[in-house]
């Protein structure tokens, strides 16, 4: 059985999340590539912030979200929005229903892999329609950190199973067996896959999509996640890089897929 991670959203953060949209690289791509005269679906819409943002700009858009509670809360605030609760593996719409689809950081949350959610998105997309799908990127920095962690984790007292055994602690198992791609976190409960550019592109082509553009995005997010608060702070859903962080981000962004947090594919059917 395919199951996805279910997020618990806070309706009190809606305004902050909505304000993020004009800075969001994925949203910018949606405004650049998606048609205004055809229906659009956001698959895994969370709080519906993107649906609200694009609706207010005149797009014909609706969203599906697994968390029924947040859907009802948002609809009470904004009854004009077309939001419905459901599973993106079983979208209650006919084949070829949408001229555009967006799905930001959703399909990677299925432990069984990306093919089932991708196949369902492909089904409801019209021939010639545009889909913008993003996943967390196993960028170059993360690949280096993965290798270092794999071979040096034994030096970390809390991750060394011999030390844990001495203190009667539960043995840790790395999340590698039975998974299709790199798993984050490496220890503990599955949260998401992080894919190399080639892996993500291959998965989408396997689902019969045609790739128009492959774009590394969310670099400032990557700066924060991979280099820490020395260069960038995060408050109220907004990043605040210092001067050194801005310089580092500008330089490293010139190297494709070096520290980007997300990877976006512009796809067509």
C-alpha positions in Angstrom: 0.0 0.0 0.0 1.3 3.4 -1.0 1.2 6.0 1.8 2.6 9.5 2.1 3.9 11.5 5.0 1.0 13.6 6.4 1.9 17.2 7.4 0.3 19.0 10.3 -0.1 22.6 9.2 -0.7 25.6 11.4 -3.5 27.8 10.1 -2.1 30.7 12.1 0.9 30.7 9.8 -1.1 31.1 6.7 -0.4 34.8 6.1 3.4 34.2 6.6 3.3 31.3 4.1 1.2 33.4 1.6 3.8 36.2 1.8 6.5 33.7 0.8 4.9 33.1 -2.6 6.4 36.1 -4.3 9.9 34.9 -3.2 9.3 31.2 -4.0 11.3 29.9 -7.0 8.7 27.2 -7.7 5.8 29.8 -7.8 7.8 32.0 -10.1 8.2 29.1 -12.5 4.4 28.4 -12.3 3.7 32.0 -13.2 6.1 31.8 -16.1 5.0 28.5 -17.6 1.4 27.7 -16.7 -1.7 28.9 -18.7 -4.2 31.3 -17.3 -7.0 30.1 -19.4 -7.0 26.4 -18.4 -7.6 24.6 -15.1 -4.6 24.0 -12.9 -4.2 21.6 -10.0 -1.8 21.9 -7.1 -1.2 18.3 -6.0 -0.4 18.4 -2.3 -1.4 22.0 -1.7 -0.8 22.1 2.1 -2.3 25.3 3.5 -3.4 26.3 0.0 -1.1 29.3 0.0 -0.1 28.9 -3.7 -3.8 28.3 -4.6 -4.7 31.5 -2.9 -1.8 33.4 -4.5 -2.5 32.3 -8.0 -6.3 32.5 -7.6 -5.9 36.2 -6.7 -3.8 36.7 -9.9 -6.6 35.3 -12.0 -5.6 31.7 -12.5 -8.2 28.9 -12.6 -6.7 26.7 -9.9 -7.7 24.2 -7.3 -5.8 22.1 -4.8 -5.9 18.7 -3.3 -4.5 18.0 0.2 -4.2 14.9 2.3 -4.8 16.8 5.6 -8.6 17.3 5.7 -8.4 19.5 8.8 -6.3 22.2 7.2 -8.5 22.1 4.1 -11.6 22.8 6.1 -9.9 25.6 8.1 -8.7 27.4 5.0 -12.1 27.1 3.3 -13.7 28.7 6.3 -11.3 31.7 5.8 -11.5 31.8 2.0 -14.6 30.0 0.8 -13.9 31.2 -2.8 -10.9 28.8 -3.0 -11.4 25.4 -4.6 -9.7 23.1 -2.2 -10.6 19.5 -1.5 -9.1 16.8 0.7 -7.8 13.6 -0.9 -4.9 11.4 -1.8 -2.8 12.4 -4.9 -2.7 8.7 -5.7 -6.4 8.8 -6.4 -7.3 12.2 -7.7 -11.1 12.3 -8.1 -11.0 13.8 -11.6 -11.3 12.4 -15.1 -8.3 11.8 -17.4 -6.9 14.9 -19.1 -8.7 17.3 -16.7 -5.9 19.9 -16.3 -3.9 22.2 -18.5 -1.4 22.6 -15.8 -0.2 20.8 -12.6 2.1 22.0 -9.9 3.4 19.8 -7.1 6.0 21.3 -4.8 7.9 18.8 -2.6 5.3 16.1 -2.5 6.1 13.0 -4.6 9.3 12.3 -2.6 7.3 11.5 0.5 6.2 8.0 -0.6 8.5 5.3 0.7 7.5 3.0 -2.2 8.8 5.5 -4.7 7.8 8.2 -7.1 6.1 6.2 -9.8 2.6 5.9 -8.4 2.1 9.7 -7.7 3.8 10.6 -11.0 1.5 8.3 -12.9 -1.6 9.8 -11.4 -0.4 13.4 -12.2 0.3 12.2 -15.7 -3.2 10.8 -16.0 -5.1 14.0 -15.1 -2.8 16.2 -17.2 -4.1 17.2 -20.7 -2.0 16.3 -23.7 0.3 19.2 -24.3 -0.3 20.4 -20.7 2.5 21.6 -18.4 3.5 20.1 -15.1 6.0 21.7 -12.7 7.2 19.1 -10.1 9.9 19.7 -7.5 11.8 17.4 -5.2 14.6 17.9 -2.7 17.9 17.7 -4.5 20.8 15.3 -3.6 23.1 18.2 -4.6 26.9 18.1 -4.6 27.2 19.3 -1.1 24.8 16.7 0.2 26.6 14.0 -1.8 29.9 14.9 -0.1 28.3 15.1 3.3 26.7 11.7 2.8 30.0 10.0 2.0 31.7 11.7 5.0 28.8 10.8 7.3 28.7 7.2 6.0 32.4 6.6 6.9 32.9 8.9 9.8 29.6 8.4 11.7 31.4 5.8 13.9 33.3 8.7 15.4 30.0 10.2 16.7 29.3 8.7 20.1 25.5 8.8 19.6 25.8 7.0 16.2 28.4 4.4 17.1 26.6 1.2 17.8 29.4 -0.3 19.9 29.2 2.7 22.3 25.4 2.5 22.2 25.5 -1.2 23.1 27.8 -0.4 26.1 25.2 2.0 27.4 22.3 -0.2 26.7 20.9 1.9 23.9 19.0 0.7 20.9 21.1 -0.1 17.8 20.8 2.3 14.9 20.2 1.1 11.4 20.9 3.3 8.4 18.0 3.9 6.1 19.4 2.1 3.0 17.9 -1.4 2.8 14.7 -1.5 0.9 14.7 2.1 -0.2 15.0 3.3 -3.8 17.0 6.5 -3.3 18.9 8.4 -0.7 16.7 8.7 2.4 16.5 11.7 4.7 17.0 11.3 7.6 19.6 8.5 7.3 18.6 7.2 10.7 15.1 6.8 12.2 11.7 7.2 10.5 11.4 7.8 6.8 10.6 11.4 5.9 11.6 11.9 2.2 13.8 10.9 -0.7 16.5 13.2 -2.0 17.3 12.6 -5.6 20.2 13.4 -7.9 19.3 15.3 -11.0 19.6 12.2 -13.2 17.5 10.1 -10.8 14.6 12.6 -10.8 14.8 13.1 -14.5 14.8 9.3 -15.1 11.8 8.9 -12.8 9.7 11.5 -14.7 10.6 10.0 -18.1 9.7 6.6 -16.8 6.3 8.0 -16.0 6.1 9.1 -19.7 6.6 12.8 -19.2 8.7 14.8 -21.6 11.2 17.1 -20.0 11.3 20.7 -21.2 13.6 22.2 -18.6 15.6 20.9 -15.6 16.3 23.7 -13.1 18.1 23.8 -9.7 16.1 26.1 -7.4 15.8 27.3 -3.8 19.5 28.1 -3.4 19.1 30.3 -0.4 17.2 27.5 1.3 20.2 25.2 0.6 22.6 27.8 2.0 20.7 27.7 5.3 20.2 23.9 5.4 23.7 22.9 4.4 25.9 25.7 5.8 23.9 26.7 8.8 23.2 29.9 10.8 26.7 31.2 10.3 25.6 32.5 6.9 21.8 32.6 7.1 19.1 32.9 9.7 15.5 31.7 9.3 12.6 33.4 11.0 8.9 33.6 10.3 9.2 31.6 7.1 11.8 34.0 5.7 15.6 33.6 5.1 18.0 36.3 6.3 21.5 35.8 4.8 24.3 38.0 6.1 26.8 39.7 3.8 29.1 36.6 3.7 26.1 34.4 3.1 24.9 36.5 0.2 28.3 36.4 -1.4 28.7 32.7 -0.9 25.3 32.0 -2.3 25.9 34.1 -5.4 29.2 32.4 -6.1 28.0 28.8 -5.5 24.8 29.3 -7.5 27.0 29.5 -10.6 27.8 25.8 -10.1 24.8 23.8 -11.2 23.3 21.6 -8.5 25.9 22.5 -6.0 23.9 23.6 -3.0 20.3 24.0 -4.3 17.7 22.7 -1.9 15.2 21.8 -4.6 15.1 20.5 -8.2 12.3 21.6 -10.5 11.3 19.9 -13.7 9.1 21.6 -16.3 7.3 18.7 -18.0 4.8 18.1 -20.7 2.6 15.3 -21.8 
